[in-house]
Amino acid sequence: MSEANLPLGAHAGFMEASPFAIPSKKLVMWLFIISDAVTFSAILFAYGYLRNASPNWPQPFKFSPSIVNVILMTFILVTSSLTMLIATRAAKSADKARALRWTFITVAGGVLFALLHIREWSGLIKEGVKLFENPWGSPMFGATFFAITGLHLTHVLGGVIALTVVALGYKRDRYNADDIEIWSLYWHFVDLVWMFVVPMVYLMNVAR
C-alpha cells in the first residue's frame, strides 16, 4: 500500500516516526557528550604540552593528604556511577521508588565529591597557589590546575542539579525512565573524564 493510500492514523504515525535509530533526546545528549569530550581532550592536550615545555613544573601533591583525598574522591565518583546504573535499571523496570532512591544517592555522592574538591582547592590556595602564581615553580600550574579541575567540578555540579530536577519531575510523572537513562549517560561521561584527569593532573605531579 502506498503512503497516499494509508489510513489517516497510519499516515500520521508514519510522519511522526523519528528518522534516527534512537530518540531525539538521547541523540542530543550523545552529541553533547561527543562535543564535550573534544573540549576536555583539547584542554588536557594543552596541559600536557605546557607541562612538558616547562622545566620548573611543580610536583606539589604529597601522598597524604592530597593523593589520599583524590583516591577517596575517585571512589565516590565511581560508586556514584554504579548507583546511577542501578537507578536506571529500576526506572526501566517501572520501580519508581527504587529509581528515585538510587538517583538521590547518586546526587549525594556528587555533592560529597564537590565538597572534597572544594576543600582541596582551599588547602592549595592557603599554600599560595593562584591562577598565575604558586610558591613551587611554573606560574602556569595554577591556571591549568584550576581550569581543568574547575571545568570538571562544574560538570559535576551541573549533573547534580540536572539529576535532582529530573528525579523530582519523574516523581511527579513529568519525566519517564528514558529521561533518567539519558542523564545517566551524562553522569557516566563525567565519571570517565575524571579517570583521565587523575593520572594527568595528580599522579604525574606527586611530590618526590
SVG drawing of the C-alpha trace seen along z (x, -y; Angstrom):
<svg xmlns="http://www.w3.org/2000/svg" viewBox="-8 -35 72 39">
<polyline fill="none" stroke="black" stroke-width="0.4" points="0.0,0.0 1.4,-3.4 1.8,-6.2 -1.0,-8.2 -3.4,-5.2 -2.6,-4.8 -5.4,-5.3 -5.3,-8.6 -3.9,-7.3 -1.2,-5.2 -0.2,-8.1 0.1,-10.4 2.2,-7.7 4.4,-7.4 5.0,-11.2 5.8,-11.3 8.3,-8.5 11.9,-9.5 14.3,-9.4 17.0,-8.3 17.6,-4.9 17.5,-6.5 15.1,-9.0 15.9,-12.6 16.6,-13.5 19.2,-10.7 20.7,-11.7 21.1,-15.3 22.8,-14.0 25.2,-11.9 26.1,-14.8 26.7,-17.0 28.9,-14.3 30.9,-14.0 31.5,-17.8 32.3,-18.0 34.8,-15.1 36.6,-17.1 36.7,-20.1 38.2,-18.1 40.7,-16.4 41.9,-19.8 42.3,-21.1 44.2,-18.1 46.4,-18.1 47.2,-21.8 48.0,-20.9 50.4,-18.1 52.2,-20.5 52.6,-23.2 53.8,-20.7 56.5,-19.2 57.5,-22.6 58.1,-24.0 61.4,-23.0 60.3,-24.0 56.8,-22.4 55.9,-21.8 55.1,-18.5 53.2,-19.5 50.9,-16.6 52.0,-14.6 50.6,-11.1 48.9,-12.3 46.7,-14.2 46.5,-15.1 46.6,-11.7 44.6,-10.0 41.9,-12.7 42.0,-12.1 41.6,-8.3 38.6,-9.0 37.1,-11.3 37.6,-8.8 36.0,-6.0 32.9,-8.2 32.6,-9.2 32.9,-5.6 30.5,-4.4 28.0,-7.1 28.2,-5.8 27.2,-2.4 24.3,-3.8 23.2,-5.7 23.2,-2.4 21.0,-0.8 18.7,-3.8 18.4,-3.5 17.6,0.2 15.0,-0.4 13.4,-3.1 13.3,-0.7 11.6,1.9 9.0,-0.7 10.2,-0.6 9.8,-4.3 10.6,-4.3 13.8,-2.4 14.8,-4.5 14.3,-7.7 16.2,-6.4 19.3,-5.4 19.2,-8.6 19.2,-10.7 22.1,-8.6 23.9,-9.4 23.2,-13.1 24.5,-12.8 27.7,-11.3 28.1,-14.2 27.7,-16.7 30.2,-14.9 32.7,-14.8 32.3,-18.6 32.8,-19.3 36.0,-17.3 37.2,-19.1 36.5,-22.5 38.3,-21.5 41.3,-20.5 41.2,-23.8 41.0,-25.7 44.2,-23.9 46.1,-24.7 45.0,-28.4 46.2,-28.6 49.6,-27.3 49.8,-30.2 48.5,-28.7 46.8,-31.3 45.8,-31.4 49.2,-32.7 51.3,-32.2 52.5,-29.5 55.4,-29.0 56.9,-26.0 57.7,-26.8 55.9,-27.5 53.2,-30.1 51.0,-28.2 50.5,-25.4 47.7,-27.2 46.0,-28.3 45.9,-24.8 45.1,-23.1 42.1,-25.3 40.9,-25.3 40.8,-21.5 39.5,-20.6 37.2,-23.6 35.6,-22.6 35.1,-19.1 33.7,-20.3 31.3,-22.5 30.1,-19.4 29.6,-17.5 27.6,-20.3 25.6,-20.6 24.9,-16.9 23.8,-17.1 21.3,-19.9 20.0,-18.1 19.6,-14.7 17.7,-16.4 15.3,-18.2 14.8,-15.1 14.2,-12.9 11.6,-15.4 9.9,-15.5 10.0,-11.7 8.3,-11.5 5.5,-13.8 5.3,-11.8 6.6,-14.8 9.5,-12.7 9.9,-9.0 12.5,-6.2 14.1,-7.4 14.9,-10.8 16.7,-9.0 18.6,-6.9 19.6,-10.0 21.0,-11.8 22.8,-8.7 24.8,-8.9 26.0,-12.4 26.9,-11.2 28.9,-8.2 30.7,-10.7 31.7,-12.9 33.0,-9.8 35.0,-8.8 36.6,-12.2 37.8,-12.1 39.7,-8.9 41.8,-11.0 42.2,-14.0 43.5,-12.0 46.7,-10.5 47.5,-13.6 46.9,-16.3 47.6,-14.4 49.6,-11.2 52.1,-12.8 52.7,-15.6 53.3,-13.5 56.0,-15.1 59.2,-13.0"/>
</svg>
